[in-house]
């Protein structure tokens, strides 16, 4: 009896310590093997966090499979991930990615009339393009409004290939895109009273604008000092050439177009300008009612002009500058 008790107390004395079979892995029986078996147990245990992670992974997999079947293909985020990891495989299986939805209209041209507040509007557009993410296409050419046929074709090609949505702006007479096989954009413009435009241009040629630049010296380098400081009333009364032909017809070709007859004051040019306004211009505003014009632009073209009126009315220093010079009238 004592021997049996001793054998039970000392497994290494010859009794079988594993009455139900050897441990996994075929380890020989003994105290050392028992310790190794006990040390492996923590590796087989799962914490609540690990269990939750596994279940969440399984849930995502199941949802992805469900969306795949219901949507007729893999979920969008998996396609985006696959495209990011390898464009060639994505394009081979699915073709090019769909183009982004564009606002309507996605092509706008502002062929701005000189001295009609255009500088103010362009500065507002620069702020709005950063805010709304449209492509503002400007031009450094300010004094070439009449174009040859080849120049028209080249300019239309450059405008049409710009990334959409775009808004192109330049001092240029109306361009007929469809004449050269292009998609006709939506036009907008702003005009003002012809006499007020003449007065603005008279002083601009002599003294520049509110920017403080010496651009009037560049525009009129040969103007004598007595002519530069000539009173406008004297200019009109003494019938100086500049004031005897005030070019009140200046605005019409911006709507008539590039036809040579558009530059000849007369009924033909006027009627053609009216026709183009009706068919191609979404809005032709009046500078004397600029706030109402900006409100209409915000309603008609929200992707481009949303919030423009509040920006124009903002009392910040930048906005105060763009609202005009000493007289407070919009610059352009």
Secondary structure, DSSP 8 states (H G I E B T S, - for coil): -HHHHHHHH-GGGSS-S-TT---TT---SSHHHHHHHHHHGGGG---HHHHHHHHHHHHHHHHHHHHHHHTTS--HHHHHHHHHH-HHHHHHHH-S-------SS-EEEE---TTSSHHHHHHHHHHHHHHH--EEE--S--S-----HHHHHHHHHHHHTS-SSEEEE-S-----GGGGT----EEEEEE--HHHHHHHHHHHHHH--TT---HHHHHTTT--HHHHT--HHHHHHTT-HHHH---GGGGTHHHH-SSGGGGS-SHHHHHHHHHHHHHHEEEEEEGGGHHHHHHHHHHH-HHHHTTHHHHHH--SHHHHHHT-STT-----
